[in-house]
């Protein structure tokens, strides 16, 4: 049963990364490798409590990727454009003010 849950969590993470990083082959490949690496590192875990904790982390990561990450795309004017989807409803976008940007240079 836990094996099926792990496979489901793995697939959900990959689906979330494919959706969030659509069109960005570098991020698609890197995120798929990272997801695989994390699951491989946990392959030898046998404690049900630890497996449940890892599965919860995977579910939270999938939710975070799906709702909190938005790819900015370069537009024809040379700027970046963000188009949040319905999954991002209620989230806020924080853009630094000119004052903050000036202090960071």
N, CA and C atoms as a LAMMPS dump frame, in Angstrom:
ITEM: TIMESTEP
0
ITEM: NUMBER OF ATOMS
315
ITEM: BOX BOUNDS ff ff ff
-5.0000000000000000e+02 5.0000000000000000e+02
-5.0000000000000000e+02 5.0000000000000000e+02
-5.0000000000000000e+02 5.0000000000000000e+02
ITEM: ATOMS id mol type element x y z
1 1 1 N 0.813 -1.188 0
2 1 2 C 0 0 0
3 1 3 C 0.863 1.26 0
4 2 1 N 1.896 1.323 0.843
5 2 2 C 2.763 2.489 0.875
6 2 3 C 3.522 2.658 -0.432
7 3 1 N 3.806 1.538 -1.079
8 3 2 C 4.498 1.613 -2.369
9 3 3 C 3.638 2.361 -3.382
10 4 1 N 2.342 2.077 -3.395
11 4 2 C 1.423 2.758 -4.288
12 4 3 C 1.317 4.238 -3.966
13 5 1 N 1.305 4.568 -2.668
14 5 2 C 1.263 5.975 -2.257
15 5 3 C 2.534 6.704 -2.69
16 6 1 N 3.666 6.025 -2.572
17 6 2 C 4.94 6.634 -2.977
18 6 3 C 4.949 6.888 -4.482
19 7 1 N 4.468 5.938 -5.249
20 7 2 C 4.412 6.11 -6.7
21 7 3 C 3.468 7.252 -7.069
22 8 1 N 2.352 7.331 -6.378
23 8 2 C 1.397 8.406 -6.62
24 8 3 C 2.005 9.766 -6.289
25 9 1 N 2.72 9.858 -5.174
26 9 2 C 3.373 11.113 -4.778
27 9 3 C 4.45 11.494 -5.794
28 10 1 N 5.196 10.507 -6.27
29 10 2 C 6.242 10.736 -7.27
30 10 3 C 5.633 11.303 -8.552
31 11 1 N 4.571 10.662 -9.011
32 11 2 C 3.901 11.123 -10.23
33 11 3 C 3.322 12.521 -10.066
34 12 1 N 2.747 12.797 -8.893
35 12 2 C 2.162 14.123 -8.636
36 12 3 C 3.241 15.204 -8.67
37 13 1 N 4.404 14.902 -8.115
38 13 2 C 5.506 15.871 -8.154
39 13 3 C 5.969 16.12 -9.581
40 14 1 N 6.114 15.054 -10.346
41 14 2 C 6.534 15.233 -11.742
42 14 3 C 5.498 16.024 -12.532
43 15 1 N 4.225 15.743 -12.3
44 15 2 C 3.155 16.471 -12.978
45 15 3 C 3.198 17.957 -12.614
46 16 1 N 3.406 18.243 -11.338
47 16 2 C 3.48 19.636 -10.886
48 16 3 C 4.652 20.363 -11.539
49 17 1 N 5.803 19.697 -11.636
50 17 2 C 6.96 20.353 -12.254
51 17 3 C 6.748 20.54 -13.751
52 18 1 N 6.127 19.549 -14.409
53 18 2 C 5.86 19.691 -15.854
54 18 3 C 4.936 20.865 -16.127
55 19 1 N 3.963 21.058 -15.258
56 19 2 C 3.014 22.158 -15.439
57 19 3 C 3.68 23.505 -15.134
58 20 1 N 4.388 23.585 -14.022
59 20 2 C 4.995 24.852 -13.612
60 20 3 C 6.143 25.284 -14.51
61 21 1 N 6.878 24.329 -15.057
62 21 2 C 8.047 24.656 -15.868
63 21 3 C 7.849 24.351 -17.353
64 22 1 N 6.607 24.318 -17.795
65 22 2 C 6.313 24.026 -19.207
66 22 3 C 7.082 24.992 -20.111
67 23 1 N 7.748 24.434 -21.108
68 23 2 C 8.501 25.249 -22.053
69 23 3 C 9.912 25.584 -21.611
70 24 1 N 10.292 25.205 -20.41
71 24 2 C 11.631 25.494 -19.886
72 24 3 C 12.358 24.165 -19.701
73 25 1 N 12.987 23.701 -20.757
74 25 2 C 13.591 22.364 -20.728
75 25 3 C 14.677 22.231 -19.659
76 26 1 N 15.41 23.284 -19.395
77 26 2 C 16.447 23.222 -18.362
78 26 3 C 15.827 22.934 -16.998
79 27 1 N 14.778 23.678 -16.633
80 27 2 C 14.12 23.468 -15.342
81 27 3 C 13.356 22.146 -15.309
82 28 1 N 12.753 21.754 -16.423
83 28 2 C 12.054 20.47 -16.478
84 28 3 C 13.004 19.323 -16.177
85 29 1 N 14.145 19.334 -16.831
86 29 2 C 15.127 18.265 -16.625
87 29 3 C 15.711 18.298 -15.219
88 30 1 N 16.073 19.495 -14.759
89 30 2 C 16.679 19.619 -13.432
90 30 3 C 15.694 19.21 -12.337
91 31 1 N 14.44 19.621 -12.466
92 31 2 C 13.463 19.272 -11.426
93 31 3 C 13.157 17.779 -11.442
94 32 1 N 13.076 17.173 -12.612
95 32 2 C 12.823 15.731 -12.693
96 32 3 C 13.981 14.957 -12.059
97 33 1 N 15.208 15.404 -12.308
98 33 2 C 16.372 14.745 -11.701
99 33 3 C 16.364 14.897 -10.182
100 34 1 N 15.98 16.076 -9.694
101 34 2 C 15.952 16.311 -8.248
102 34 3 C 14.874 15.467 -7.574
103 35 1 N 13.7 15.383 -8.194
104 35 2 C 12.622 14.552 -7.636
105 35 3 C 13.088 13.098 -7.576
106 36 1 N 13.665 12.621 -8.652
107 36 2 C 14.152 11.23 -8.704
108 36 3 C 15.204 10.983 -7.627
109 37 1 N 16.128 11.927 -7.486
110 37 2 C 17.202 11.811 -6.497
111 37 3 C 16.631 11.701 -5.079
112 38 1 N 15.665 12.557 -4.752
113 38 2 C 15.067 12.536 -3.41
114 38 3 C 14.36 11.214 -3.13
115 39 1 N 13.657 10.688 -4.12
116 39 2 C 12.97 9.412 -3.918
117 39 3 C 13.979 8.268 -3.821
118 40 1 N 15.024 8.314 -4.613
119 40 2 C 16.061 7.269 -4.546
120 40 3 C 16.753 7.278 -3.185
121 41 1 N 17.009 8.477 -2.645
122 41 2 C 17.653 8.586 -1.332
123 41 3 C 16.801 7.96 -0.234
124 42 1 N 15.505 7.932 -0.436
125 42 2 C 14.579 7.418 0.586
126 42 3 C 14.151 5.982 0.339
127 43 1 N 14.683 5.369 -0.685
128 43 2 C 14.27 4.013 -1.065
129 43 3 C 14.446 2.99 0.055
130 44 1 N 15.477 3.131 0.864
131 44 2 C 15.779 2.135 1.899
132 44 3 C 15.048 2.373 3.219
133 45 1 N 14.247 3.439 3.301
134 45 2 C 13.505 3.724 4.538
135 45 3 C 12.448 2.641 4.738
136 46 1 N 12.407 2.077 5.946
137 46 2 C 11.453 0.991 6.227
138 46 3 C 10.439 1.343 7.309
139 47 1 N 10.724 2.346 8.099
140 47 2 C 9.816 2.749 9.175
141 47 3 C 8.545 3.371 8.587
142 48 1 N 7.387 2.815 8.958
143 48 2 C 6.121 3.35 8.453
144 48 3 C 5.962 4.83 8.8
145 49 1 N 6.352 5.209 10.005
146 49 2 C 6.231 6.607 10.435
147 49 3 C 7.104 7.516 9.567
148 50 1 N 8.314 7.074 9.287
149 50 2 C 9.229 7.864 8.448
150 50 3 C 8.714 7.926 7.012
151 51 1 N 8.187 6.837 6.506
152 51 2 C 7.633 6.817 5.145
153 51 3 C 6.455 7.783 5.062
154 52 1 N 5.592 7.771 6.067
155 52 2 C 4.445 8.689 6.081
156 52 3 C 4.915 10.143 6.099
157 53 1 N 5.971 10.422 6.864
158 53 2 C 6.521 11.784 6.913
159 53 3 C 7.051 12.198 5.547
160 54 1 N 7.772 11.3 4.895
161 54 2 C 8.315 11.591 3.565
162 54 3 C 7.205 11.786 2.541
163 55 1 N 6.15 10.978 2.631
164 55 2 C 5.019 11.127 1.717
165 55 3 C 4.329 12.472 1.919
166 56 1 N 4.204 12.893 3.17
167 56 2 C 3.597 14.196 3.453
168 56 3 C 4.465 15.321 2.891
169 57 1 N 5.77 15.203 3.027
170 57 2 C 6.684 16.197 2.445
171 57 3 C 6.519 16.26 0.931
172 58 1 N 6.38 15.116 0.296
173 58 2 C 6.204 15.064 -1.154
174 58 3 C 4.891 15.733 -1.561
175 59 1 N 3.827 15.47 -0.796
176 59 2 C 2.531 16.109 -1.087
177 59 3 C 2.622 17.622 -0.924
178 60 1 N 3.291 18.071 0.135
179 60 2 C 3.456 19.503 0.362
180 60 3 C 4.294 20.142 -0.748
181 61 1 N 5.332 19.453 -1.173
182 61 2 C 6.179 19.974 -2.246
183 61 3 C 5.387 20.099 -3.547
184 62 1 N 4.582 19.107 -3.843
185 62 2 C 3.753 19.136 -5.047
186 62 3 C 2.785 20.307 -4.998
187 63 1 N 2.156 20.503 -3.854
188 63 2 C 1.222 21.625 -3.669
189 63 3 C 1.951 22.959 -3.812
190 64 1 N 3.129 23.072 -3.216
191 64 2 C 3.906 24.304 -3.289
192 64 3 C 4.288 24.618 -4.731
193 65 1 N 4.803 23.631 -5.435
194 65 2 C 5.212 23.837 -6.827
195 65 3 C 4.021 24.256 -7.678
196 66 1 N 2.876 23.637 -7.446
197 66 2 C 1.684 23.919 -8.241
198 66 3 C 1.103 25.301 -7.987
199 67 1 N 1.208 25.788 -6.759
200 67 2 C 0.524 27.032 -6.421
201 67 3 C 1.426 28.229 -6.197
202 68 1 N 2.693 28.013 -5.925
203 68 2 C 3.564 29.123 -5.552
204 68 3 C 4.635 29.475 -6.591
205 69 1 N 4.789 28.652 -7.61
206 69 2 C 5.811 28.922 -8.616
207 69 3 C 5.14 29.295 -9.926
208 70 1 N 5.545 30.442 -10.461
209 70 2 C 5.044 30.907 -11.746
210 70 3 C 6.261 31.296 -12.578
211 71 1 N 6.336 30.791 -13.788
212 71 2 C 7.437 31.119 -14.677
213 71 3 C 7.174 32.459 -15.351
214 72 1 N 8.157 33.336 -15.323
215 72 2 C 8.085 34.588 -16.072
216 72 3 C 8.64 34.308 -17.462
217 73 1 N 7.964 34.832 -18.468
218 73 2 C 8.398 34.605 -19.85
219 73 3 C 8.808 35.922 -20.475
220 74 1 N 9.876 35.896 -21.252
221 74 2 C 10.359 37.071 -21.952
222 74 3 C 9.368 37.427 -23.051
223 75 1 N 8.908 38.67 -23.067
224 75 2 C 7.964 39.081 -24.112
225 75 3 C 8.7 39.793 -25.244
226 76 1 N 7.943 40.156 -26.276
227 76 2 C 8.548 40.771 -27.472
228 76 3 C 9.105 42.163 -27.201
229 77 1 N 8.719 42.782 -26.087
230 77 2 C 9.226 44.116 -25.737
231 77 3 C 10.518 44.04 -24.919
232 78 1 N 10.961 42.842 -24.627
233 78 2 C 12.199 42.661 -23.873
234 78 3 C 12.002 42.599 -22.363
235 79 1 N 10.759 42.622 -21.922
236 79 2 C 10.455 42.514 -20.498
237 79 3 C 9.954 41.115 -20.174
238 80 1 N 9.725 40.877 -18.923
239 80 2 C 9.211 39.581 -18.5
240 80 3 C 7.755 39.706 -18.094
241 81 1 N 7.004 38.695 -18.442
242 81 2 C 5.569 38.673 -18.22
243 81 3 C 5.205 37.449 -17.388
244 82 1 N 4.339 37.664 -16.415
245 82 2 C 3.88 36.571 -15.558
246 82 3 C 2.394 36.413 -15.768
247 83 1 N 1.968 35.198 -16.041
248 83 2 C 0.554 34.903 -16.221
249 83 3 C 0.157 33.794 -15.244
250 84 1 N -0.225 34.189 -14.026
251 84 2 C -0.644 33.159 -13.068
252 84 3 C -1.934 32.491 -13.516
253 85 1 N -2.059 31.208 -13.214
254 85 2 C -3.25 30.45 -13.571
255 85 3 C -4.231 30.387 -12.417
256 86 1 N -5.306 29.659 -12.621
257 86 2 C -6.338 29.553 -11.582
258 86 3 C -5.811 28.873 -10.324
259 87 1 N -4.768 28.059 -10.451
260 87 2 C -4.17 27.409 -9.278
261 87 3 C -3.529 28.423 -8.334
262 88 1 N -3.223 29.61 -8.874
263 88 2 C -2.536 30.625 -8.085
264 88 3 C -3.502 31.644 -7.478
265 89 1 N -4.792 31.397 -7.594
266 89 2 C -5.795 32.326 -7.068
267 89 3 C -5.572 32.553 -5.579
268 90 1 N -5.588 33.8 -5.193
269 90 2 C -5.402 34.156 -3.793
270 90 3 C -3.96 34.402 -3.41
271 91 1 N -3.026 34.012 -4.248
272 91 2 C -1.61 34.248 -3.957
273 91 3 C -1.296 35.712 -4.25
274 92 1 N -0.292 36.231 -3.595
275 92 2 C 0.117 37.607 -3.854
276 92 3 C 1.477 37.621 -4.524
277 93 1 N 1.649 38.567 -5.404
278 93 2 C 2.922 38.731 -6.105
279 93 3 C 3.637 39.899 -5.465
280 94 1 N 4.838 39.659 -5.005
281 94 2 C 5.608 40.727 -4.388
282 94 3 C 6.667 41.194 -5.363
283 95 1 N 6.581 42.474 -5.678
284 95 2 C 7.551 43.086 -6.573
285 95 3 C 8.295 44.138 -5.763
286 96 1 N 9.622 44.086 -5.735
287 96 2 C 10.367 45.056 -4.948
288 96 3 C 10.19 46.472 -5.486
289 97 1 N 10.141 47.438 -4.591
290 97 2 C 9.993 48.831 -4.998
291 97 3 C 11.297 49.331 -5.589
292 98 1 N 11.214 50.48 -6.278
293 98 2 C 12.418 51.086 -6.866
294 98 3 C 13.436 51.411 -5.771
295 99 1 N 12.942 51.817 -4.61
296 99 2 C 13.831 52.148 -3.489
297 99 3 C 14.63 50.923 -3.046
298 100 1 N 13.954 49.79 -2.914
299 100 2 C 14.627 48.559 -2.513
300 100 3 C 15.61 48.107 -3.596
301 101 1 N 15.177 48.194 -4.856
302 101 2 C 16.052 47.803 -5.957
303 101 3 C 17.291 48.681 -5.999
304 102 1 N 17.138 49.972 -5.751
305 102 2 C 18.273 50.892 -5.756
306 102 3 C 19.286 50.579 -4.679
307 103 1 N 18.826 50.121 -3.522
308 103 2 C 19.713 49.786 -2.413
309 103 3 C 20.488 48.503 -2.665
310 104 1 N 19.961 47.649 -3.532
311 104 2 C 20.617 46.357 -3.754
312 104 3 C 21.738 46.429 -4.788
313 105 1 N 21.881 47.55 -5.474
314 105 2 C 22.942 47.658 -6.491
315 105 3 C 24.176 48.32 -5.966
